[in-house]
Amino acid sequence: MVFSSHAFLFWFLPVFLAGYFALPRHARNPWLTGMSYLFFGWFRPQYTVLMLVSTAIDYLCARGMGERGGQVSASRRRLLLWCSLAANLGLLGYFKYANLVVESLSEVSQSLGGQPIAWDKVVLPIGISFFTFQSMSYTIDVHAGRVQPTRSFLDLMCYVAMFPQLVAGPIVRYRTIAEQLVERAHTLPMFSTGVLLFEFGFAKKVLLADQAAVLADRAFATAAPGLLAAWTGAVGYAAQIYFDFSGYSDMAVGLGLMLGFTFPRNFDSPYRARSITEFWRRWHISLSTWLRDYLYIPLGGSRHGTVRTGFALMTTMMLGGLWHGAAWTFLLWGGYQGLLLVVERARGRRALYAAAPPALQVAATFVLVLVGWVIFRASSMAELGRMLRGMVGGYGLGSWPEPELYAWRCYGSLGCGLLVAFTCPQAMALARRFHLLAVVLGAVLFVLALAQLFATGFSPFIYYQF
């Protein structure tokens, strides 16, 4: 199910909220869990079994590790941790990479004169990357002694399946909301702030991201994109992915506030960063910190000299690229980001252009990010080559991308999006202040977004595919 869909807005959410607040406090977690499983299994109910099995394995492994300071041997605790990791990573690897492996083997078979391998393509469960990372963080933290294993299987089910951030984050760690699962406050200010933040996120998705996507799609589909089309496509995709993903995060955090949960923020005006290092402190914060704490630091972090630090950075970013899917472009994107981070780390976390005026630092960082987004967005190496060639003028100046309908709206939305990204306060800041102007603005934008939704229908969030 998609937040920006009629089914969610006019059926699921009203029914869920009515039931949630009508029930006594002790029944709210079971209701939230059951409705979250309904949300997750809306299109493919059979996939709810995967999430249930993953949760059960992690619950049993964590309980087997014992309470903090218990008598369970270190070797047994390590074995249980590896069982949890193997189950989660095996599940993630099968669904994300099985198709690529079989297709590659089939191509090899045919090149040697054999027959193609018969194979029904695996359909990726929505949000599998997010809920497996959440579930793994729980067992890793139990093993490290950062949290005690929960005795309530229902609490762990609720944590893993919670629908607001289930399919596209933010990645919430168990220790962040463990106490809230047991006892949380439900106040009118929290609920009102959550509603306003949800409205802002919904408007970001429908009014900004979906319109910028039209320009990006046109540019990337062009056989020989000129300079204007290539750069418009790159900027359009930068706006699309930012407002699509940050809009979802705002909606998720807003829904959490409505239910009494405080989720971590996922974005901090990333396009205002003055270096790539700063960009990754501001972009997809929950994933960046997850990779830092559970991959980069265990690989050695910055504790063992320059070479080891560079290796840890490159490995972390390349695996982060592969986390998004089985494609050479994702791996290349991770390597590109890793290389930029290694260069800045060697300079004391300072960009090559750190001496430039602040505005030029922001502009230079944004250009580097744009090149990365082109790598990330390209569906093949050939498409990537065409776009990069177009960005350096290899096909001439060319013309602006021309959408089939309402070009003025697409370019207007892109302009508004850039204005918001580089100059406006963050949605969370506006929602928390809860001024009359912010309330009116949120309501107006929400109504406009609804009108747009009725006119065009919904489009899925980019990160649903991951």
C-alpha positions in Angstrom: 0.0 0.0 0.0 1.2 3.5 -0.7 0.7 6.5 1.5 -0.2 8.7 -1.5 -3.1 6.4 -2.6 -6.8 6.6 -2.3 -6.9 3.3 -0.4 -4.6 4.5 2.3 -5.9 8.0 2.7 -9.7 7.3 2.6 -9.9 3.7 3.9 -6.9 2.3 5.7 -5.8 5.4 7.7 -9.3 6.5 9.0 -10.2 2.9 10.0 -6.9 2.4 11.7 -7.0 5.7 13.6 -10.6 5.2 14.7 -9.8 1.7 16.0 -6.6 2.7 17.6 -8.0 5.5 19.7 -11.2 3.6 20.5 -9.3 0.7 22.0 -7.9 0.7 25.5 -4.2 1.3 25.8 -3.2 -2.4 26.3 -5.0 -3.3 23.0 -3.3 -0.6 20.8 -0.1 -2.5 20.1 -2.0 -5.6 18.9 -4.1 -3.4 16.7 -1.1 -1.6 15.3 0.7 -4.9 14.6 -2.3 -6.5 12.9 -3.0 -3.4 10.7 0.7 -3.2 9.9 0.7 -6.7 8.6 -2.4 -5.9 6.6 -0.6 -2.8 5.2 2.5 -4.9 4.3 0.5 -7.7 2.7 -2.0 -5.5 0.8 -0.8 -6.7 -2.6 1.0 -9.9 -1.7 -0.4 -11.4 1.5 2.0 -14.4 1.4 5.0 -12.1 2.0 3.7 -11.4 5.5 5.0 -14.9 6.4 8.5 -13.8 5.5 8.4 -10.9 8.0 6.9 -13.1 10.7 9.5 -15.8 10.3 12.3 -13.2 10.3 10.9 -11.6 13.4 10.5 -15.0 15.1 14.2 -16.0 14.3 15.5 -12.7 15.7 13.3 -13.0 18.8 14.5 -16.5 19.6 18.2 -15.7 18.9 18.0 -12.6 21.1 16.3 -14.5 23.9 19.0 -17.2 23.5 21.7 -14.7 24.1 20.2 -14.1 27.5 19.9 -11.0 29.7 22.7 -8.5 29.9 25.4 -10.0 32.1 23.8 -13.4 31.9 25.6 -16.8 32.0 25.4 -17.5 28.3 28.9 -18.2 26.8 30.5 -15.8 24.4 30.7 -18.5 21.7 27.0 -19.3 22.0 26.1 -15.6 21.8 28.2 -15.2 18.7 26.6 -18.3 17.1 23.1 -17.0 17.8 24.1 -13.6 16.3 25.4 -15.2 13.2 22.2 -17.3 12.9 20.2 -14.0 13.0 22.5 -12.3 10.5 22.5 -15.3 8.2 18.7 -15.5 8.2 18.2 -11.8 7.5 21.0 -11.4 5.0 20.0 -14.7 3.3 16.4 -13.4 2.9 17.5 -10.1 1.7 20.1 -11.6 -0.7 17.6 -14.1 -2.2 15.0 -11.5 -3.0 17.3 -8.8 -4.2 19.9 -10.7 -6.1 18.5 -14.1 -7.2 17.2 -12.8 -10.5 20.5 -11.3 -11.4 22.4 -14.5 -10.5 20.1 -16.7 -12.5 20.0 -14.3 -15.5 23.8 -14.2 -15.5 24.1 -18.0 -15.4 21.5 -18.3 -18.1 23.5 -16.0 -20.4 26.7 -18.0 -19.7 24.8 -21.2 -20.5 23.5 -19.8 -23.8 26.9 -18.5 -24.8 28.2 -22.0 -24.4 25.5 -23.4 -26.6 23.2 -24.5 -23.8 19.6 -23.7 -23.0 18.4 -20.7 -21.0 17.5 -21.5 -17.4 13.8 -21.7 -16.8 13.0 -19.3 -14.0 10.1 -17.4 -12.6 11.3 -14.0 -11.6 11.3 -13.3 -7.9 9.1 -10.3 -6.9 10.8 -8.1 -4.3 8.7 -7.6 -1.2 8.2 -3.9 -0.5 10.5 -2.4 2.1 12.5 -5.7 2.7 15.8 -3.8 2.9 14.4 -1.6 5.7 12.7 -4.1 7.9 15.6 -6.6 7.7 18.1 -3.8 8.7 15.8 -2.9 11.6 15.5 -6.4 12.7 19.2 -7.1 12.4 20.0 -4.0 14.5 18.0 -5.4 17.3 20.0 -8.7 17.6 23.3 -6.9 17.1 22.5 -4.5 19.9 21.4 -7.4 22.1 24.7 -9.1 21.4 26.6 -6.0 22.2 24.8 -5.4 25.4 23.2 -2.2 24.3 19.7 -3.5 24.9 18.1 -6.3 26.8 16.2 -8.9 24.8 12.5 -8.3 25.0 10.3 -10.9 26.6 7.3 -9.8 24.5 7.1 -11.3 21.1 4.3 -8.9 20.3 6.4 -5.9 21.1 9.1 -7.1 18.6 6.5 -7.9 16.0 5.1 -4.4 16.5 8.6 -2.8 16.2 9.5 -4.7 13.0 6.1 -4.4 11.2 5.1 -0.9 12.3 3.6 0.5 9.1 4.6 4.2 9.2 8.3 3.5 8.5 8.0 -0.1 7.4 8.6 0.1 3.7 10.9 3.2 3.2 12.3 4.2 6.6 13.5 6.0 8.5 15.4 2.9 9.9 14.4 3.0 13.6 16.5 1.1 16.1 14.8 -0.9 18.8 16.6 0.9 21.6 15.1 4.2 20.3 11.5 3.2 20.8 11.7 0.2 23.3 10.2 2.2 26.1 7.6 3.8 23.8 6.4 0.3 22.8 5.6 -0.3 26.5 4.3 3.1 27.5 3.9 6.3 25.4 2.0 9.5 25.7 -0.9 10.5 23.3 -1.3 14.2 23.4 -3.2 16.6 21.2 -0.1 18.7 20.4 1.8 15.6 19.3 -1.1 14.4 17.2 -1.6 17.9 15.6 2.1 18.2 14.8 2.0 14.8 13.2 -0.9 15.7 11.1 0.8 18.9 9.9 4.0 17.1 9.1 2.1 14.4 7.2 0.4 17.1 5.1 3.8 18.7 4.3 5.3 15.3 3.3 2.3 14.5 1.2 2.6 17.8 -0.7 6.3 17.3 -1.2 5.6 13.9 -2.9 2.7 14.8 -5.1 3.3 18.5 -5.9 7.1 18.5 -6.2 8.6 15.0 -6.6 6.1 13.6 -9.1 6.3 16.7 -11.3 10.1 16.8 -11.3 10.0 13.1 -12.2 8.4 13.9 -15.6 11.4 16.0 -16.6 13.9 13.5 -15.3 12.2 10.6 -17.1 12.1 12.5 -20.4 15.8 13.4 -20.2 17.0 9.9 -19.3 14.8 8.4 -22.1 16.5 10.6 -24.7 18.8 8.8 -27.1 21.2 11.7 -27.4 20.5 14.3 -24.6 22.0 17.7 -25.3 23.5 19.8 -22.6 20.2 21.4 -21.6 18.3 18.1 -21.4 21.0 16.3 -19.6 21.5 18.8 -16.8 17.7 19.4 -16.5 17.3 15.6 -16.1 20.0 15.5 -13.5 18.5 18.4 -11.5 15.0 17.0 -12.0 16.0 13.7 -10.6 17.8 15.3 -7.7 14.6 17.1 -6.8 12.5 14.0 -7.4 14.5 11.7 -5.2 14.9 14.3 -2.4 11.2 15.3 -2.2 10.0 11.8 -2.8 12.1 10.3 0.0 12.0 13.2 2.4 8.3 13.5 1.8 7.8 9.9 2.8 10.0 10.4 5.8 8.0 13.4 6.9 4.8 11.3 6.5 6.2 8.4 8.4 7.5 10.6 11.3 4.1 12.4 11.3 2.2 9.2 11.5 4.5 8.1 14.4 3.7 11.3 16.3 0.0 10.7 15.8 0.5 7.3 17.6 2.8 8.7 20.3 6.1 7.5 18.8 9.1 9.8 18.2 11.0 8.6 15.2 14.5 10.0 14.3 14.6 12.6 11.4 16.0 11.3 8.2 17.0 14.5 6.4 18.6 17.8 7.3 18.6 20.0 4.2 21.2 17.9 2.5 21.6 20.0 -0.6 22.9 22.9 1.5 26.0 20.8 2.5 29.4 22.3 1.8 31.1 18.9 1.3 30.3 15.3 0.5 31.1 14.4 4.1 28.6 16.9 5.3 26.1 15.7 2.7 26.2 12.2 4.1 25.5 13.6 7.6 22.4 15.2 6.2 21.1 12.7 3.7 19.2 9.5 4.7 20.6 9.9 8.2 19.1 6.7 9.5 20.9 4.6 6.9 24.1 6.6 7.1 24.3 6.1 10.8 23.3 2.4 10.5 26.1 1.8 8.0 28.5 3.7 10.2 27.7 1.9 13.4 27.2 -1.7 12.1 29.6 -1.8 9.1 32.2 1.1 9.0 33.2 1.0 12.7 33.4 -2.9 12.8 35.6 -2.7 9.7 38.0 -0.5 11.7 36.6 2.9 11.1 39.3 5.6 11.5 41.2 3.9 14.2 43.9 2.1 12.2 45.5 4.6 9.9 44.7 6.2 6.5 44.8 3.1 4.4 42.5 1.1 6.6 40.1 4.1 6.9 40.0 4.4 3.2 39.3 0.7 2.8 36.5 0.9 5.4 34.9 3.9 3.7 35.0 2.4 0.2 33.7 -1.0 1.4 30.9 0.6 3.4 29.8 2.9 0.5 30.0 0.2 -2.1 28.0 -2.2 0.0 25.6 0.6 0.6 25.3 1.0 -3.1 24.5 -2.7 -3.5 22.0 -2.5 -0.7 19.8 -0.5 -3.2 19.8 -3.4 -5.7 21.7 -5.7 -8.0 23.0 -3.4 -10.7 26.5 -2.2 -11.8 25.3 1.4 -11.6 24.5 1.0 -7.8 27.9 -0.4 -7.2 29.5 2.3 -9.2 27.5 5.0 -7.4 28.7 3.6 -4.0 32.3 3.6 -5.3 32.0 7.1 -6.5 30.7 8.3 -3.2 33.3 6.3 -1.3 36.1 7.8 -3.4 34.9 11.4 -2.7 34.7 10.6 1.0 38.2 9.1 1.0 39.6 12.2 -0.7 37.9 14.5 1.9 39.0 12.3 4.8 42.6 12.5 3.7 42.2 16.3 3.8 40.8 16.3 7.4 37.2 16.0 6.2 37.6 19.1 4.1 36.5 19.4 0.5 39.0 20.3 -2.2 37.2 23.6 -2.6 36.9 24.3 1.2 38.7 27.7 0.7 36.0 29.0 -1.7 33.1 31.2 -0.4 30.3 29.2 1.3 27.9 29.6 -1.6 30.4 28.2 -4.1 31.1 25.3 -1.7 27.4 24.5 -1.7 27.2 24.8 -5.5 30.3 22.6 -6.0 29.0 19.9 -3.6 25.6 20.0 -5.4 27.3 19.4 -8.8 29.2 16.4 -7.4 25.9 15.1 -5.9 24.2 15.5 -9.3 26.8 13.4 -11.0 26.2 10.8 -8.4 22.4 10.9 -8.9 22.9 10.3 -12.7 24.9 7.2 -11.9 22.3 6.1 -9.4 19.3 6.8 -11.7 20.7 5.2 -14.9 19.1 1.9 -15.8 22.1 0.7 -17.6 25.8 1.6 -18.2 24.8 2.6 -21.8 22.2 5.1 -20.5 24.7 6.4 -18.0 27.3 6.9 -20.7 24.7 8.9 -22.8 23.8 11.1 -19.9 27.4 11.9 -18.8 28.3 12.6 -22.4 25.3 14.9 -22.7 26.3 16.7 -19.5 29.7 17.6 -21.0 28.2 18.8 -24.3 28.9 15.7 -26.3 25.6 16.0 -28.1 25.6 19.8 -28.4 23.4 22.3 -26.6 20.2 20.5 -27.6 16.8 21.7 -26.2 14.9 21.5 -22.9 13.0 18.4 -22.1 9.4 18.8 -23.2 6.7 16.9 -21.3 3.7 15.9 -23.3 1.3 17.8 -20.9 1.6 20.8 -18.6 5.3 21.6 -19.2 4.8 24.8 -17.2 3.7 22.9 -14.2 6.7 20.6 -14.3 9.2 23.4 -14.6 7.3 25.5 -12.1 7.4 22.6 -9.6 11.1 22.1 -10.2 11.8 25.8 -9.6 9.7 25.7 -6.4 11.5 22.6 -5.3 14.9 24.1 -5.7 13.8 27.2 -3.8 12.5 25.0 -0.9 15.6 22.8 -0.9 18.0 25.7 -0.7 16.2 28.4 1.2 13.1 27.3 3.2 12.9 26.0 6.7 12.5 22.3 7.1 9.1 20.7 7.3 9.7 19.4 10.8 10.7 22.9 12.1 7.5 24.4 10.6 5.3 21.6 12.0 6.7 21.9 15.5 6.2 25.6 15.7 2.6 25.0 14.7 2.0 28.7 13.8 -1.3 29.7 12.2 0.4 30.4 9.0 2.0 26.9 9.0 -1.3 25.3 9.7 -3.0 27.2 6.9 -0.1 26.5 4.5 -0.2 22.8 5.3 -4.0 22.6 4.8 -3.8 24.4 1.4 -0.9 22.3 0.1 -2.6 19.1 1.2 -5.8 20.1 -0.6 -3.9 21.0 -3.8 -2.0 17.7 -3.5 -5.3 15.8 -3.2 -6.6 17.5 -6.3 -3.5 16.5 -8.1 -3.8 13.0 -6.9 -7.4 12.8 -8.1 -6.4 14.2 -11.5 -3.4 11.9 -12.2 -3.6 8.9 -9.8 -0.8 7.9 -7.4 2.8 7.0 -8.2 4.9 4.7 -5.9 7.7 6.1 -3.8 11.2 5.6 -5.3 12.4 3.8 -2.2 9.6 1.2 -2.3 11.7 -0.7 -4.8 14.6 -1.0 -2.3 
